[in-house]
Amino acid sequence: MDKQVALVTGASRGIGKVIAHLFAQEGMNVVICSRNENQIRKTAMEIQKDTGNLVVPVKTDVRNHIDVDKLVKITINKFGRIDILVNNAGVAIIKPLMKTTDHEYDTIIDTNLKGLFFCCRSVLPHMIKRKSGYIINISSGAGKTGFANLSVYCASKFGVIGITESLAGEVSDYGIKVFSVCPGTVATQMQKEFMSNEEFERRKNQMIQPEEVAQKVLQLVKGKFRTGTSVNIH
C-alpha cells in the first residue's frame, strides 16, 4: 500500500478521521477534508505526527461542486493520482418527517448524497485514466432498514447504496471497484449528539467502534471483494 494516495471526506473527526489515520499508518499519502478548517488542520497534524506520513488538509464543503473540484485538483497537483476515494462526509437530523423543514431536508440530502455524487464525478476521470481505483461509500444500517424519525437520513443512505451498485457496473471495465459500508450504531461524536451523556457513556462499549469500520474499509481496498458489494458491520 506504500505511497498510494487516498482522499477521505468528512475526516476531521469520527469514522473519517480514524480511516485517514489507518491509511497513513499503512504508508499512504492522505488528503482529508471538512468544512471546519481549524479542525481539519489540527487532525492532519495529529495524524502526520503519529504516523510520519504526509496528510494534506483541505477545507471543503462537499455540497459545493466548485469546492469539490478544487479539492480534487489540489490532490492531483500534489500527488499526480488518486487511488482511493472514501465518501464519508455526512449529517443526520433526528426528526419526524412532518416536522422536517425544507432546509433540513436539503442539508441532509445535499451532504450525504449530492456531495458523494460530486466527489465521484470529479475523481473518476483520474481513476479511469489510470484504469484503477477504489471508491468506498460510507452508508449505514439505516441505508437498508428504515427507522422512525430518520426518514430523510434513511433515504439518503438508501441512495448511497443505489449509487454504489449502479456506479460499480459503469466503471468495472476500467478496473475501478466501488463498495458501500453499512455500519450500525457507531461510538462517534455524531452518535453522542443524539443521546444523553449518561446513556452514551453507558452504551459506548457495546457500540461499533470507529476502528472496526476503518479496518473493514482497509480490507475492501486490500482484498478481492466483488465490486458493488454493500458490507454490513454489526
C-alpha angles and dihedrals in degrees: 000000000000114000098352111147120239128187115201122185124206089023104144091097145350123020095353093053092050092048091051091048092051092048090051090050087054090058100260128139106239133202115196130187141190138154089247105080097187093049095046091050091049091049092050092052092048094051094043092049092049098044105026091227126120115266118183118200119207124182104230138165103205089201088070115072091202090057091048094049089050091051092052092045091052090050094049093045090050101043108009094231147044114216099171132029118190112191100202105140109118147144134203131200119190108214139122113266092243091058097043112113126220089249093052091048091051092046092055098041095041093050102038101035113013091043090054090049092051092049095048093046092051097044100041099075089059093048092046090052090055092038092227141079148114128239116193116189117197107220124158145231080263086065089069103031127040120233129198114257091016100077098129093041090050090049090054093049093045084053092053090059091047092053090046094054094043096045092048089063093046097054105029092101088061094057093253119138124203125196139169126214119211113194124179121221109342125197098242137130089259090058091046090058090063095052139051115263090246094053093046093050090048095050106030096095090054092052126087110272120230089238090063091056092047092051091052091051090051090050090054094055093043101041138064103254123157110262114249093035120145109212119207121214114195 
